[in-house]
Amino acid sequence: MNMIASTAKIHPLSVVEDGAVIGDNVVVGPFCHVGPKVTLADNVELISHVVVLGRTTVGKGSKIFPSAVIGGDSQSVHHSAVDTTLLIGENCTIREGVTMNTGTVEHGGATIVGDNNLFLAYAHVAHDCRLGNNIILSNNVMLAGHVTVGDRAILGGGSAVHQFTRIGRHAFVGGLSAVSYDLIPYGMLNGNPGLLGGLNVVGMSRSGIEKPVIHAVRRAYKQIFEGPESIRANAAAIRGDYLDCPPALEILDFIAAESDRALSSPTRGSKG
């Protein structure tokens, strides 16, 4: 049986399959299809022509626009018939034609999307991605499988991210860029192939980071990417100088972490 709250509004021209869980004040507009393993939390709205499949949870207050397909099977050649999940956080806006896939068994079985994210038309979130909070994916952004995106990152229209790539917090990716390598927190990347072009100073300022801290991070950036050794060696060498600068430490920790991808740099990561 369906578990549908008495305050939910389900349009008679939509299909909500047995087993779905529908919270308080959920609105399901016309011509939607909600699968049997879906949970729509309180105050979710499906405007019309929305398909939500798989073992998918949509968090409170999220709004999904027409022609979005949420919770479809992963587009991996290794996809199996075993149930995997898609978890979408609260207050996300998912615009027209957006697609999000469930995870794969081989890599934990979950695609995870945080809170307060904005996905513009035809953006794609592939299997096993991990997205933080307050992220913007502009129109036609394509995330391949296993991509990680940190809080408050912004990806410009038509940009594409290679599988297993990490994008740090507050990073900015320009429109039509190809992200083939890990992008540091607060980094700005443009072009195809994508080149690291400095720091997202505007984003840092808007987030409340004070000017002296921004200047310190810019100094660290120059030492990392213009120093005499490899990127990782330069980063390790200056760590002790920035123990009182959390944004700089965040960049240094990001660089030191294990990853499947090289690091984006002004020379496409060839020094890393």
N, C-alpha and C positions, 0 to 999 in steps of 0.2 A: 504494500500500500504506500501511497504518497504520504509524506509528512508535510502538510501545507498549513501554515499558520492561518488563522481565521481572518486576519487583516490583509493577507496577500490578495492581489488582484491579478487573475490569470485571464487573459483574453480568450474567448471561446474558439478562436481560430489558431491557437497555439497548442502544441503537444508537450505535456509534462509527463514523462514516463513514470510508471510505478517504481518507487524506491527513492525518488528525488526528495530532497529536504529543502523546503521553501520557508524562509524566515518571515518575521513580522514586516508588514508594509512593503513587501517585495512587489514590484510591478513587472509583469511579463506581457509585453505588447503583442500585437498580432503577428502570426506566421513565424513564431519562434519554436525551437525544438530544444527541450531540456532533457538530457539523458538520465537513466535510472540511478547513476552513481554520483550525481551532481548535488552539491550543496550551495544554495544561494542564501547568504546571510542577510540579516535584517537590512531593509532599505535599499537593497540592490534593485536596479532598474535595467531591464532589457527592452530597448525602445521598440524594435520590430525586426523580423528577419534575422534574428540572432540564433546561432547554433552553439550550445554548450554541451560538450560530450565528456566521456572518460570519467575518471575519478577526480573530479575538479571541484575545488572550493573557491567561491568568489566572496571576498570579504565585505564587511558592512559598508554600505553607502557607495559602492562602486556602480558605475554607469557604463553600459555597453551599447554601442550604436549599431545601426543596421549593417548586415552582411559580414559581421565579425564571426569567426569560427574559433571557438575557445575550447581547448582540451582535446583536440584531435590527436591521433596517434603520431608518434615521432616519425620524422621523415628520414630515419636512419636505415641503412640497409641491414642493420643488426636488430631491427625492431622485432620483438617477440610478442606473443599474445598475452603475456603476463600483465596484470593490471599495474599501471604506474600512475603517478599523480601530477597534478598541476595545482599549486597553491597560490592564489592571488590575494594580496592584502586588502586593506581597507581604503576606501575613498580613491580608488583608481578610476581614471577616465579612459575608456578604450574606444577609439573612434572607428569610423567605417572601414570594413575590410581587414581589420587587424586579425592576425592568426597567432595563436600560442599553442604549443604542443606539450604533451606530457613527457615525462622523463623516460629513460631507458634503464632496464634492469641492471645492465652491466656497470652503470655509473650512479647507483644509488636510487634510481627510480623516481626522482622528483625534479620538476621544474618549479622554481620558487621566485615569486614576484612580491616585492614589499609593498609599503603603503604610499598613498598620495602620488602615484606615478601617472604620467600623461603619455598615452600612446596615440600618436596621430595616425591618419588614415594609411592603411596598408602596411604598417610596420609588422615585422615578423619576429617572434621570440621562439627559438628552436628548443629542442629537447635538452634537458639538464642545465639550462641557464640558471644563473643566480643573480637576481637584481635586487638592489637595496631600495631606499626610499627617496621620494622627491626627484625622481629621474624623468627626463623628457626624451622620448624617442620621436623625432619628427617624421614627416611623411616618408614612407617607403624605406625606412631604416631596416636593415637586415642583420639580425644576430644569428650566427651559426651556432651549432651545438656547443654546450659546455662553456659559454661565454659568461664572465663575471663582470657586473657593472656596479660600481660603488655609488653611494648616496650622492644626490644632486648633480650627477653627470648629465650633460646635454649632448645629444647626438643629432647633428644636422641632417637635413633631408637627403635621402638617397645614399647615405653612408652604409658601408658593409663591414662587418667585423668577422675575422677569421675564427674558426673553431678553437676553443681552449684559450682564447685571449682574455686577459684581464684589463679592465678599464677602471682606473682609480677614482676615488671620490673627487668631486668638483672638477673632473676633467671635461674638456670641451672638444668635440670632434666636428670639424667643418663639413658642410654639405658636400656630397658626392665623394667623400674621402674613403680610402680603403685602409682599414686598420688591420695590419698583418702581424703586429707585435704589441706586447703589453704597453699600455699607456699609463705613465705615472700619475698619481693623484695631483690635481691642480694643473696638469699638463694640457697644452693645446696642440692638436694635430690637424693637419690639412694635407690634401693632395692624394694622388694615386700614382705611385705608392705613397702612403701617408708618411709625412715627416713631422717630427716634433719641432714646433716652432716657438717654444717658450712656455710661459706660465699663463694660466687663466687669471690674470690680475684683476680683471673686472669682476669675475665671479668671486674671487677671494674677498674683494672689497665689499661686495654686496652681501656676503655672508657674515660680515662683521669683523673680519681679520684686520687688525690695525696696521698702519703703514710701516712702522718699524719691523713688525713681524714679516710683512710682505718683502721688505728689503732684505731681511735675513734669508728668506727662502730663495729669493733671486740670486743671492750670493752663493748659497749652497748649490743651486742649479748650475751655475757657471763652473763651480769646482767639480761637479759630477761629470758634466758633459764636455768640459774643455780642459780637464785635468790631464796629466801626463800618462796615466795608465788606462786600463779598461774601465768601463762605466762602473762595474761592481767593485773593482779595486779602489777607484776614486771615492765611491760612496762609503766604503768601509773605513777609509783613511780619515774621513772628516767627521765621523759619527760623534766623537767626543766633543767636538766644537759646537754641537747643536742640541745638547741634552735639555736645554731650557727653551727649545723652540718646537712645540708639538707638530706643526705642519711640516717642518723640515724632517723631523724624525719619521713622520708618516711616509714621506717619500723614500727615505733611506730604508725603512722596514719593507716597503713594497719592493724595492730593488733587491734586497737580500733574500726575500722569500723564494721558495722553489716554484718553478713554473715550467710549463711545457713550451712556452714561447720565449723568444728573445725580447729585448727591450726596444721600444721605439726611441729614436734619438734623431738629432738633426741630420745624421747620415744613415738613417733607416736601421739603426741598431747594429751596424757592422762592427762597432768597437766593443759590443757586449759579449 
